[in-house]
Amino acid sequence: MARLISFDIDGTLWAGDPPGRITLEMVLRARELGYIIGSASDRPVPVQKGIWEKHGVVMDFTINKHRLDEVKAQFEAETYQHIGDTNMDEMYAVMHGFEYLDVAIHMEEPWMFLDGDEVS
């Protein structure tokens, strides 16, 4: 069964304001590994979609993070994860049954390692 990862934008992704440590290559790697991928942010959905379209990335979902329950209802997955950088990211993830990954400290997901990277 598939795994699902939801990305916050600001403070989490390279395209955020402020920029975060998750690169476009990491997002694409998650897709290559078979993850269901999407973004869940405070940014309006059309703005989120614009980021992905600008970089040619097809997302499975784009939604506001307080609506993560709708993602869980729409997609069947083995695991549901949301990666972000704030207490609000964690609150909404946990509230909706997602595992919360803190971008500042979490480094162990397979999609986070690109060719040539070493696990520390």
TORZA-25875 format. One line per field, with one value per residue: residue number from 1; residue in one letter; chain; x, y, z of N, C-alpha, C in turn. Coordinates in nm, 4 decimals. Example, Ala and Ser with C-alpha at 12.3 -4.5 7.8 and 13.67 -1.06 7.14 Angstrom:
i	c(1 / 2)
aa	c(A / S)
ch	c(A / A)
n.x	c(1.3190 / 1.2850)
n.y	c(-0.5690 / -0.2250)
n.z	c(0.7800 / 0.7080)
ca.x	c(1.2300 / 1.3670)
ca.y	c(-0.4500 / -0.1060)
ca.z	c(0.7800 / 0.7140)
c.x	c(1.3200 / 1.2900)
c.y	c(-0.3300 / 0.0030)
c.z	c(0.7800 / 0.7870)
END
This chain:
i	c(1 / 2 / 3 / 4 / 5 / 6 / 7 / 8 / 9 / 10 / 11 / 12 / 13 / 14 / 15 / 16 / 17 / 18 / 19 / 20 / 21 / 22 / 23 / 24 / 25 / 26 / 27 / 28 / 29 / 30 / 31 / 32 / 33 / 34 / 35 / 36 / 37 / 38 / 39 / 40 / 41 / 42 / 43 / 44 / 45 / 46 / 47 / 48 / 49 / 50 / 51 / 52 / 53 / 54 / 55 / 56 / 57 / 58 / 59 / 60 / 61 / 62 / 63 / 64 / 65 / 66 / 67 / 68 / 69 / 70 / 71 / 72 / 73 / 74 / 75 / 76 / 77 / 78 / 79 / 80 / 81 / 82 / 83 / 84 / 85 / 86 / 87 / 88 / 89 / 90 / 91 / 92 / 93 / 94 / 95 / 96 / 97 / 98 / 99 / 100 / 101 / 102 / 103 / 104 / 105 / 106 / 107 / 108 / 109 / 110 / 111 / 112 / 113 / 114 / 115 / 116 / 117 / 118 / 119 / 120)
aa	c(M / A / R / L / I / S / F / D / I / D / G / T / L / W / A / G / D / P / P / G / R / I / T / L / E / M / V / L / R / A / R / E / L / G / Y / I / I / G / S / A / S / D / R / P / V / P / V / Q / K / G / I / W / E / K / H / G / V / V / M / D / F / T / I / N / K / H / R / L / D / E / V / K / A / Q / F / E / A / E / T / Y / Q / H / I / G / D / T / N / M / D / E / M / Y / A / V / M / H / G / F / E / Y / L / D / V / A / I / H / M / E / E / P / W / M / F / L / D / G / D / E / V / S)
ch	c(A / A / A / A / A / A / A / A / A / A / A / A / A / A / A / A / A / A / A / A / A / A / A / A / A / A / A / A / A / A / A / A / A / A / A / A / A / A / A / A / A / A / A / A / A / A / A / A / A / A / A / A / A / A / A / A / A / A / A / A / A / A / A / A / A / A / A / A / A / A / A / A / A / A / A / A / A / A / A / A / A / A / A / A / A / A / A / A / A / A / A / A / A / A / A / A / A / A / A / A / A / A / A / A / A / A / A / A / A / A / A / A / A / A / A / A / A / A / A / A)
n.x	c(0.0842 / 0.0405 / 0.2327 / 0.1689 / 0.2629 / 0.2490 / 0.3315 / 0.4175 / 0.4555 / 0.5786 / 0.8749 / 0.9330 / 0.9542 / 1.1818 / 1.0725 / 0.9348 / 0.8443 / 0.9717 / 1.2382 / 1.2624 / 1.4254 / 1.3546 / 1.3984 / 1.3192 / 1.4047 / 1.3895 / 1.1125 / 1.0389 / 1.1735 / 1.0286 / 0.7940 / 0.8982 / 0.9569 / 0.7111 / 0.5335 / 0.2255 / 0.1825 / 0.1554 / 0.0582 / -0.0053 / -0.0965 / -0.1021 / -0.1271 / -0.3292 / -0.5077 / -0.4935 / -0.2493 / -0.0666 / -0.0947 / 0.0068 / 0.2802 / 0.3638 / 0.2925 / 0.4572 / 0.7019 / 0.6621 / 0.5549 / 0.3371 / 0.0930 / -0.0748 / -0.2603 / -0.3642 / -0.4158 / -0.5620 / -0.3988 / -0.5580 / -0.7492 / -0.6676 / -0.7931 / -0.9651 / -0.7934 / -0.7037 / -0.9423 / -0.9791 / -0.7633 / -0.6299 / -0.3877 / -0.0873 / 0.0644 / 0.0323 / 0.1724 / 0.2795 / 0.4895 / 0.6389 / 0.6993 / 0.6069 / 0.4199 / 0.1524 / 0.1433 / 0.2064 / -0.0099 / -0.2387 / -0.1693 / -0.1563 / -0.4161 / -0.5657 / -0.4870 / -0.2354 / 0.1128 / 0.3480 / 0.6205 / 0.8965 / 1.0542 / 1.2963 / 1.4371 / 1.3931 / 1.5262 / 1.5234 / 1.3662 / 1.3230 / 1.2900 / 1.4257 / 1.6879 / 1.9109 / 2.0706 / 2.4013 / 2.3910 / 2.4525 / 2.3444 / 2.3308)
n.y	c(-0.1181 / 0.2295 / 0.5147 / 0.8300 / 1.1672 / 1.4890 / 1.8187 / 2.1103 / 2.4580 / 2.7327 / 2.7903 / 2.5245 / 2.4116 / 2.4699 / 2.6715 / 2.8305 / 3.1061 / 3.1992 / 3.0313 / 2.6731 / 2.3601 / 2.1475 / 2.0325 / 2.0799 / 1.8565 / 1.6593 / 1.6407 / 1.5467 / 1.3050 / 1.1676 / 1.1236 / 0.9541 / 0.7331 / 0.6328 / 0.7551 / 0.9098 / 1.2389 / 1.5775 / 1.9176 / 2.0923 / 2.3739 / 2.7059 / 2.8845 / 3.0124 / 2.7762 / 2.8110 / 2.9503 / 2.7655 / 2.5654 / 2.7084 / 2.7270 / 2.4590 / 2.4102 / 2.5938 / 2.4690 / 2.2351 / 2.0132 / 1.7558 / 1.7336 / 1.5225 / 1.6230 / 1.9456 / 2.1512 / 2.3301 / 2.3259 / 2.2822 / 2.1165 / 1.8563 / 1.6195 / 1.5680 / 1.4883 / 1.2477 / 1.1063 / 1.0902 / 0.9494 / 0.6256 / 0.4933 / 0.3448 / 0.4826 / 0.8107 / 1.1199 / 1.4426 / 1.7044 / 1.9741 / 2.2976 / 2.4264 / 2.4675 / 2.4714 / 2.3223 / 2.0731 / 2.0426 / 2.0314 / 1.8085 / 1.5941 / 1.6131 / 1.5231 / 1.2632 / 1.2180 / 1.1410 / 1.3553 / 1.5233 / 1.7008 / 1.9466 / 2.0597 / 1.8750 / 1.6176 / 1.3648 / 1.1174 / 0.9951 / 0.8028 / 0.9515 / 1.1809 / 1.1456 / 1.1803 / 1.0629 / 0.9803 / 1.0940 / 1.0463 / 0.8548 / 0.9971)
n.z	c(0.0000 / -0.0572 / 0.0609 / 0.2103 / 0.1855 / 0.3087 / 0.2405 / 0.4122 / 0.3268 / 0.3726 / 0.5429 / 0.5295 / 0.2635 / -0.0144 / -0.1693 / 0.0005 / 0.2245 / 0.5018 / 0.3163 / 0.3275 / 0.4200 / 0.2551 / -0.0605 / -0.4125 / -0.5487 / -0.3499 / -0.3123 / -0.5649 / -0.5560 / -0.3611 / -0.5052 / -0.7064 / -0.5496 / -0.5050 / -0.3305 / -0.2350 / -0.2985 / -0.1790 / -0.0989 / 0.2020 / 0.3383 / 0.4866 / 0.2905 / 0.0216 / -0.1799 / -0.4700 / -0.4888 / -0.3866 / -0.5831 / -0.7997 / -0.7372 / -0.7681 / -1.0363 / -1.1671 / -1.1418 / -1.2718 / -1.1389 / -1.0685 / -0.8378 / -0.6032 / -0.4333 / -0.3160 / -0.0483 / 0.2282 / 0.5423 / 0.7697 / 0.6792 / 0.6512 / 0.7163 / 0.5059 / 0.3067 / 0.4090 / 0.3998 / 0.1270 / 0.0153 / 0.0291 / 0.2325 / 0.3624 / 0.5510 / 0.6830 / 0.6585 / 0.7648 / 0.6928 / 0.8478 / 1.0041 / 1.2295 / 1.5406 / 1.4769 / 1.2414 / 1.3489 / 1.5283 / 1.3545 / 1.1985 / 1.3866 / 1.4905 / 1.2766 / 1.2395 / 1.1254 / 1.1082 / 1.2480 / 1.1086 / 1.1943 / 1.0210 / 1.0934 / 1.2441 / 1.1494 / 0.9531 / 0.8309 / 0.6349 / 0.3358 / 0.0989 / 0.1490 / 0.0959 / -0.1579 / -0.4584 / -0.3782 / -0.1285 / 0.2178 / 0.4961 / 0.8096)
ca.x	c(0.0000 / 0.1165 / 0.2550 / 0.1293 / 0.3365 / 0.1969 / 0.4357 / 0.3912 / 0.5365 / 0.6636 / 0.9631 / 0.9530 / 1.0007 / 1.2745 / 0.9930 / 0.8602 / 0.8866 / 1.1098 / 1.2677 / 1.2931 / 1.5316 / 1.3064 / 1.4245 / 1.2358 / 1.4539 / 1.3349 / 0.9708 / 1.0356 / 1.2203 / 0.9136 / 0.7069 / 0.9660 / 0.9491 / 0.5731 / 0.4508 / 0.1199 / 0.2396 / 0.0746 / 0.0915 / -0.1084 / -0.0354 / -0.1941 / -0.1395 / -0.4472 / -0.4851 / -0.4417 / -0.1079 / 0.0066 / -0.0947 / 0.0963 / 0.4185 / 0.3892 / 0.2840 / 0.5777 / 0.8143 / 0.6244 / 0.5295 / 0.1970 / 0.0647 / -0.1982 / -0.3541 / -0.3230 / -0.5250 / -0.5208 / -0.3585 / -0.6643 / -0.8406 / -0.5964 / -0.8857 / -1.0205 / -0.6906 / -0.7067 / -1.0645 / -0.9708 / -0.6560 / -0.5986 / -0.2427 / -0.0327 / 0.1019 / 0.0005 / 0.2711 / 0.2823 / 0.6157 / 0.6247 / 0.7968 / 0.5438 / 0.3277 / 0.0249 / 0.1587 / 0.1969 / -0.1454 / -0.3306 / -0.1298 / -0.1995 / -0.5627 / -0.6255 / -0.4348 / -0.1099 / 0.2383 / 0.4112 / 0.7651 / 0.9502 / 1.1557 / 1.4239 / 1.5096 / 1.3674 / 1.6148 / 1.5376 / 1.2771 / 1.3997 / 1.2823 / 1.5144 / 1.8231 / 1.9263 / 2.1913 / 2.5255 / 2.3742 / 2.4789 / 2.2652 / 2.4188)
ca.y	c(0.0000 / 0.3544 / 0.6065 / 0.9649 / 1.2742 / 1.6231 / 1.9180 / 2.2508 / 2.5363 / 2.8347 / 2.7360 / 2.3817 / 2.3915 / 2.5674 / 2.7792 / 2.8998 / 3.2361 / 3.1795 / 2.9027 / 2.5613 / 2.2702 / 2.0453 / 2.0772 / 2.0283 / 1.7212 / 1.5694 / 1.6206 / 1.4589 / 1.1723 / 1.1042 / 1.0762 / 0.8393 / 0.6202 / 0.5860 / 0.8253 / 1.0036 / 1.3645 / 1.6979 / 2.0235 / 2.1385 / 2.4975 / 2.8166 / 2.9606 / 2.9752 / 2.6623 / 2.8511 / 2.9884 / 2.6390 / 2.5027 / 2.7864 / 2.6868 / 2.3279 / 2.4240 / 2.6666 / 2.3755 / 2.1164 / 1.9010 / 1.7187 / 1.6922 / 1.4460 / 1.7109 / 2.0730 / 2.1790 / 2.4029 / 2.2241 / 2.2510 / 2.0234 / 1.7298 / 1.5069 / 1.5414 / 1.4126 / 1.1111 / 1.0428 / 1.0732 / 0.8592 / 0.5129 / 0.4793 / 0.2721 / 0.5855 / 0.9492 / 1.2053 / 1.5843 / 1.7640 / 2.1176 / 2.3655 / 2.5021 / 2.3979 / 2.4574 / 2.2058 / 1.9546 / 2.0324 / 1.9826 / 1.6729 / 1.5008 / 1.6211 / 1.4503 / 1.1270 / 1.2120 / 1.1480 / 1.4850 / 1.5252 / 1.8363 / 1.9652 / 2.1005 / 1.7637 / 1.4878 / 1.3444 / 0.9737 / 0.9406 / 0.7668 / 1.0561 / 1.2905 / 1.1127 / 1.1764 / 0.9884 / 1.0342 / 1.1335 / 0.9419 / 0.8630 / 1.0301)
ca.z	c(0.0000 / -0.0721 / 0.1721 / 0.1740 / 0.2527 / 0.2891 / 0.2648 / 0.4399 / 0.2336 / 0.4358 / 0.6454 / 0.5052 / 0.1261 / -0.0741 / -0.2301 / 0.1045 / 0.2756 / 0.4599 / 0.2525 / 0.4156 / 0.3739 / 0.1623 / -0.1965 / -0.5198 / -0.5771 / -0.2477 / -0.3444 / -0.6821 / -0.5118 / -0.2957 / -0.6141 / -0.7679 / -0.4567 / -0.5003 / -0.2330 / -0.2717 / -0.2497 / -0.1897 / -0.0046 / 0.2948 / 0.3852 / 0.5136 / 0.1666 / -0.0574 / -0.2685 / -0.6016 / -0.4756 / -0.3761 / -0.7158 / -0.8839 / -0.7078 / -0.8287 / -1.1820 / -1.2111 / -1.1428 / -1.3474 / -1.0491 / -1.0537 / -0.7000 / -0.5868 / -0.3637 / -0.2568 / 0.0444 / 0.3485 / 0.6408 / 0.8651 / 0.6140 / 0.6257 / 0.7295 / 0.3737 / 0.2344 / 0.4624 / 0.3511 / -0.0177 / -0.0257 / 0.1160 / 0.2415 / 0.4781 / 0.6475 / 0.6505 / 0.7235 / 0.7282 / 0.7343 / 0.8636 / 1.0891 / 1.3380 / 1.6302 / 1.4063 / 1.1540 / 1.4336 / 1.5816 / 1.2515 / 1.1607 / 1.4915 / 1.4985 / 1.1651 / 1.2311 / 1.0517 / 1.1820 / 1.2231 / 1.0919 / 1.2100 / 0.9180 / 1.1531 / 1.3059 / 1.0868 / 0.8383 / 0.8081 / 0.5330 / 0.2155 / -0.0028 / 0.1875 / 0.0535 / -0.3027 / -0.4969 / -0.3236 / 0.0110 / 0.3157 / 0.6180 / 0.9227)
c.x	c(0.0886 / 0.1341 / 0.2206 / 0.2109 / 0.2770 / 0.3051 / 0.3750 / 0.4788 / 0.6314 / 0.7427 / 0.9964 / 1.0139 / 1.0956 / 1.1988 / 0.9173 / 0.9165 / 0.8678 / 1.1288 / 1.2996 / 1.3940 / 1.4856 / 1.3180 / 1.3230 / 1.2755 / 1.4008 / 1.1881 / 0.9581 / 1.0797 / 1.1069 / 0.8184 / 0.7673 / 0.9560 / 0.8062 / 0.4848 / 0.3367 / 0.1677 / 0.1440 / 0.1224 / -0.0310 / -0.0471 / -0.1436 / -0.2139 / -0.2668 / -0.4123 / -0.4367 / -0.2939 / -0.0217 / 0.0171 / 0.0002 / 0.2427 / 0.4516 / 0.3879 / 0.4086 / 0.6971 / 0.7803 / 0.5987 / 0.3791 / 0.1775 / -0.0659 / -0.3052 / -0.2847 / -0.4423 / -0.4729 / -0.5013 / -0.4668 / -0.7673 / -0.7729 / -0.6873 / -0.9468 / -0.9215 / -0.6949 / -0.8309 / -1.0565 / -0.8711 / -0.6363 / -0.4476 / -0.2066 / 0.0045 / 0.0638 / 0.0968 / 0.2543 / 0.4132 / 0.6003 / 0.7240 / 0.7364 / 0.4568 / 0.1917 / 0.0302 / 0.1403 / 0.0541 / -0.2416 / -0.2967 / -0.1850 / -0.3521 / -0.6291 / -0.5623 / -0.3104 / 0.0060 / 0.3002 / 0.5619 / 0.8102 / 1.0662 / 1.2927 / 1.5046 / 1.4939 / 1.4510 / 1.6197 / 1.4432 / 1.3557 / 1.3964 / 1.3739 / 1.6569 / 1.8270 / 2.0520 / 2.3147 / 2.5125 / 2.4044 / 2.3882 / 2.3595 / 2.3815)
c.y	c(0.1243 / 0.4274 / 0.7458 / 1.0648 / 1.4080 / 1.7229 / 2.0535 / 2.3296 / 2.6310 / 2.7754 / 2.5886 / 2.3555 / 2.5022 / 2.6888 / 2.8614 / 3.0366 / 3.2334 / 3.0423 / 2.7965 / 2.4679 / 2.1608 / 2.0997 / 2.0201 / 1.8842 / 1.6199 / 1.5386 / 1.5247 / 1.3173 / 1.0971 / 1.0473 / 0.9513 / 0.7147 / 0.5701 / 0.6508 / 0.8988 / 1.1366 / 1.4813 / 1.8025 / 2.0594 / 2.2563 / 2.5959 / 2.9018 / 2.9193 / 2.8636 / 2.7057 / 2.8922 / 2.8628 / 2.5726 / 2.5753 / 2.7518 / 2.5574 / 2.3358 / 2.4920 / 2.5725 / 2.2431 / 1.9932 / 1.8773 / 1.6660 / 1.6141 / 1.5273 / 1.8409 / 2.1188 / 2.2685 / 2.3026 / 2.1903 / 2.1536 / 1.8899 / 1.6076 / 1.4698 / 1.4620 / 1.2666 / 1.0362 / 1.0109 / 0.9664 / 0.7488 / 0.4931 / 0.4001 / 0.3696 / 0.7221 / 1.0366 / 1.3481 / 1.6399 / 1.9151 / 2.1729 / 2.4391 / 2.4131 / 2.3778 / 2.3402 / 2.0778 / 1.9349 / 1.9745 / 1.8410 / 1.5718 / 1.4968 / 1.5339 / 1.3136 / 1.1100 / 1.2056 / 1.2830 / 1.4688 / 1.6706 / 1.8535 / 1.9984 / 1.9819 / 1.6308 / 1.4724 / 1.1994 / 0.9147 / 0.9102 / 0.8746 / 1.1735 / 1.2670 / 1.1000 / 1.0974 / 1.0569 / 1.0807 / 1.0155 / 0.9632 / 0.8921 / 0.9526)
c.z	c(0.0000 / 0.0610 / 0.1227 / 0.2532 / 0.2096 / 0.3281 / 0.2997 / 0.3423 / 0.3066 / 0.5512 / 0.6268 / 0.3678 / 0.0821 / -0.1267 / -0.1267 / 0.1388 / 0.4268 / 0.3933 / 0.3575 / 0.3512 / 0.2780 / 0.0198 / -0.2955 / -0.5510 / -0.4751 / -0.2744 / -0.4623 / -0.6473 / -0.4424 / -0.4003 / -0.6785 / -0.6807 / -0.4372 / -0.3960 / -0.3031 / -0.2147 / -0.2701 / -0.0926 / 0.0767 / 0.3694 / 0.4260 / 0.3885 / 0.0927 / -0.1565 / -0.4076 / -0.5977 / -0.4652 / -0.5132 / -0.8102 / -0.8627 / -0.7804 / -0.9812 / -1.2369 / -1.2256 / -1.2104 / -1.2630 / -1.0388 / -0.9117 / -0.6970 / -0.5144 / -0.3252 / -0.1739 / 0.1566 / 0.4608 / 0.7425 / 0.8069 / 0.5798 / 0.6387 / 0.5942 / 0.2875 / 0.2787 / 0.4131 / 0.2013 / -0.0616 / 0.0779 / 0.1140 / 0.3666 / 0.5892 / 0.5919 / 0.7292 / 0.6749 / 0.7802 / 0.7353 / 0.9633 / 1.2081 / 1.4264 / 1.5637 / 1.3084 / 1.2344 / 1.4839 / 1.4777 / 1.2063 / 1.2604 / 1.5003 / 1.3925 / 1.1405 / 1.1469 / 1.1499 / 1.1472 / 1.2147 / 1.1004 / 1.1140 / 0.9765 / 1.2057 / 1.2342 / 0.9607 / 0.7933 / 0.7045 / 0.4060 / 0.1083 / 0.0285 / 0.1427 / -0.0969 / -0.3340 / -0.4429 / -0.1801 / 0.1007 / 0.4360 / 0.7329 / 1.0465)
END
